[in-house]
Amino acid sequence: MTERNETTCSVCDFTLYNHVPAKVLQISHVGVYNDDRFPGRSILTLNHHETNFETLDMSIMFQFMKDVQTVINAIKTVTKTDRVNIAILGNTVNHVHAHLIPRYPNNEEFPNKSPWNDKRINRELPEEEITHIMGLLGKELN
């Protein structure tokens, strides 16, 4: 069974739930977001505190984007989807992180629109399904 722990930034208290240990990530942590509309949706967070993506040192930005790419490829393998959206917003949480959202055109009303346009109610995945996704992602990322 996959370990279910969380990571919390000591500066801003941003907490990453459903953490997936991932040896291949250079400077980030990944956690599975619990959203039944987009199974495999994940959040990648910088493992040290930075508030703004646009002010990151270029080497850190490059490493973070390499981690984004690595996790996207793992999500695509695990979920068998062809597209994963990337969103770096920073409007609510003052800690650099990226939302990685797999898209399922056959199950979505607006597959060519932003996932925020999805009108379905966001419900949590069944415990066994999120644990299964976490385990598969862990295998891909280690």
C-alpha positions in Angstrom: 0.0 0.0 0.0 1.3 3.5 -0.8 2.2 5.7 2.1 -0.3 8.5 2.7 1.6 11.4 4.2 1.7 15.1 3.6 4.3 17.8 3.2 4.0 21.2 4.6 6.2 24.3 3.9 7.7 25.6 7.1 7.5 29.2 5.8 3.9 29.5 4.4 2.2 26.3 5.7 1.2 25.2 2.2 0.4 21.5 2.6 0.6 18.9 -0.2 -1.8 16.1 0.5 -1.6 12.5 -0.9 2.2 12.9 -1.3 3.8 10.4 -3.7 7.4 9.8 -2.9 9.3 10.3 -6.2 13.1 9.7 -6.4 13.3 11.1 -9.9 12.1 14.6 -9.1 14.9 17.1 -8.8 13.5 19.9 -6.7 9.8 19.2 -6.2 7.2 17.1 -4.4 4.1 15.7 -6.1 0.7 14.9 -4.6 -2.5 13.5 -6.1 -5.4 15.9 -6.0 -8.6 14.1 -5.0 -10.9 15.0 -7.9 -13.2 12.4 -9.5 -13.7 14.5 -12.6 -10.0 14.3 -13.5 -8.5 11.1 -12.0 -4.7 11.5 -11.8 -4.9 15.2 -11.3 -1.8 16.2 -9.4 -0.1 19.1 -7.8 3.7 19.6 -8.1 5.2 21.9 -5.5 8.6 23.4 -5.2 10.3 21.7 -2.3 11.6 25.0 -0.9 9.6 28.2 -0.4 9.4 30.6 -3.3 6.4 32.8 -3.8 6.5 33.8 -7.5 7.2 31.7 -10.5 8.3 34.8 -12.5 11.1 35.6 -10.1 12.7 32.2 -9.8 16.3 31.8 -10.7 16.4 30.4 -14.2 18.2 27.2 -13.2 15.5 26.5 -10.6 12.7 27.3 -13.1 14.3 24.9 -15.6 14.6 22.1 -13.0 11.0 22.7 -11.9 9.8 22.5 -15.5 11.8 19.3 -16.0 9.9 17.9 -13.0 6.6 19.1 -14.5 7.4 17.2 -17.7 8.5 14.1 -15.8 5.2 14.0 -13.8 3.1 14.7 -16.9 4.7 11.7 -18.6 4.0 9.6 -15.6 0.4 10.8 -15.4 -0.1 10.0 -19.1 1.2 6.5 -18.6 -0.9 5.8 -15.5 -4.1 7.3 -16.8 -3.7 6.4 -20.5 -4.7 9.9 -21.5 -3.1 11.9 -24.3 -3.3 15.4 -22.8 -2.4 16.9 -19.4 -3.0 20.6 -18.8 -0.6 22.7 -16.8 -1.7 25.6 -14.6 0.6 27.8 -12.7 -1.6 30.4 -11.0 -0.5 31.6 -7.6 -3.7 33.5 -6.9 -4.5 31.8 -3.6 -1.4 29.9 -2.4 1.8 31.9 -2.1 4.1 28.9 -2.8 5.3 28.0 -6.3 3.3 25.0 -7.5 1.7 23.6 -10.7 -1.6 21.9 -11.3 -1.3 18.9 -13.7 -4.7 18.0 -14.9 -5.3 14.9 -17.2 -8.0 15.5 -19.7 -10.6 12.9 -20.8 -12.3 14.1 -24.0 -14.8 11.2 -24.0 -16.0 11.9 -20.5 -16.1 15.7 -20.5 -18.7 18.1 -21.8 -16.1 20.8 -22.7 -12.8 18.9 -23.4 -11.3 21.8 -25.4 -12.0 24.4 -22.6 -10.2 25.0 -19.4 -10.9 22.4 -16.7 -12.3 25.2 -14.6 -15.2 25.3 -17.1 -16.2 21.8 -16.1 -19.7 22.0 -14.6 -19.6 18.6 -12.9 -19.5 18.5 -9.1 -16.0 17.8 -7.8 -16.3 14.7 -5.7 -13.5 12.8 -4.0 -12.4 9.5 -5.6 -13.1 6.3 -3.7 -10.2 5.5 -1.3 -9.1 2.5 -3.2 -8.9 4.4 -6.5 -6.8 7.3 -5.2 -4.5 4.8 -3.4 -4.2 2.8 -6.7 -3.3 6.0 -8.7 -0.8 7.0 -6.0 0.8 3.6 -6.2 1.0 3.6 -10.0 2.5 7.1 -10.0 5.0 6.1 -7.4 6.2 3.2 -9.6 6.6 5.5 -12.5 8.5 8.1 -10.5 10.9 5.8 -8.7 
